[in-house]
Amino acid sequence: MKRLTVDVAGTQISYLAAGESGPVVLMLHGTYWSRVWQPVMDPLAQAGFRAIAVDFPGLGRSAGELTVEQASIPALADWLVAFLRALNIDEPVLLAGHDIGGGVAQHVLVDGKVRVEKLVLMNAVVFDSWPVPGVARFRDPVVAASTTHEDVLAARRKSVVTALGRPATESEIVDYLDPWQDPRVARSWLALAGAAYNRYTMELVPQLRASQTPKLLIWGEDDTFQVVQNAEHFVSQIPQSKLVRIAKAGHIPTENDAAAVAQAMIGFFR
């Protein structure tokens, strides 16, 4: 696995890459960053896939800065078209999304601008399951404007500690929090929170119900942000979908049982 950059419309975009050839597995983050997919990158490559986990503009290790308008699910889905073009990828992709990135992935599936062969949603936003209160409050422009860089760091620390779903060392927490040390990234995260409206996923439901694309939901059973009942509801309503539960795992199940998540993804994508 390595971290690379590519120019997308004049902005240096960072992404994790593993595997030189094979079917493309494109992985999207939400309110975290590409770090959530790191534990499964090498297993996917070893199984014959070309694994890519991108940082959206202004987030993670990518340059740029998002506005609220640029941070909506439809806007990020449109941006992915340019990212794939920059990598000269024009074949169908195997798509995976975590958290709000799962909402982006659902939008990509139904809008047809990128050909999606199969879809994985990992502890993702679905239907009206989001935003959680800790994110929703930043949609208020007054709250967002009065939020300091230190406030964002404190809020993200609390979220990361909860999302990991296990005791974590301080070095692990610091590693996860590192991108938000940059005020630019903190501002982009506030934009992402400011654009967090569940109408973007609710509007997709009719098309998802008509979709015959295979879909796999991989879910940490102990997630308190996106509870497993959300996944159960999705598979009961959306055709060609099934659920794999990850026991004793939280909102980022790759951090609790990477082998089980990788096995589920590989088995599904083959």
C-alpha positions, 0 to 999 in steps of 0.5 A: 500500500502506498499514498499517492496524489493526482491533480484533479481540476488543479487540486492535489488529491491524495489517495491510498493505492494497493495493487497495480492491476485487476478490477478497481475497488473505489472506497469512499470515506465520510466524516473521517478520511481514507484511514478507515479503509487502510486495514483492508487495502493490502488484503484486497490487492493480494486478492487481485484487486486494484484498491483505491481509497480517496480523500475528498478535496479539503479532507484527509491528506488532500489539498483544497477546501470545501464549501457547503455547496461543494460538500453535499452528497450530489456534489461529491458524487459529481466530483468523483467523475473527475477523480476517476478521469484523472486516474484514466479509469473508465471501466466499471468499478466496484464501489464501497462507501463508509458513513456519509461516503456511503451516501455518496456511493448510493448517489453514484450508483443511481445517477449512472455517471460512473458504471458500478458493478457492485456496491458495498456500504459499511456502516453507512448513512441510509434513508433518514438515518442521518445526520447524527446530533453531533453532526447536525448541529453544525448545519446551523450557520451561527453554530458553525461560524462560532466553532473554533478549530479547537472545538472541531478537534475536541469533537472529532476526538470524541467521535473517533474514540467512540467510532473505534469501538475498542480501547485505543492508544493515544498514538492511534487517536492522534493518527486519526486526528492528524488531518484536522490539525490543519485549520483548512481541513477542519473548515472543510469538515464543517462544510461537510457537516453543514451539507448533511441533509438526509433528503439526499439519501431519501431522494434515492430510495425509488431508484434504489428499489428499482436497482438490480445491482448487487449490494452488500452491507457490512456492519459493525453490530455495536455502532451507536452512530449508524445502528445495525437496525438501519442496515436491516431496514435497508436490506428489507426494502432494497432488492439485491442486497444482503447484510454481513454483521461484524460482531464486537465492532463499532462504526469503523469495523475495519478497526475491529475485525479487518480480516472479516471485513476484507473477507466479506468484500473479497467474497462479494466482489469476486 
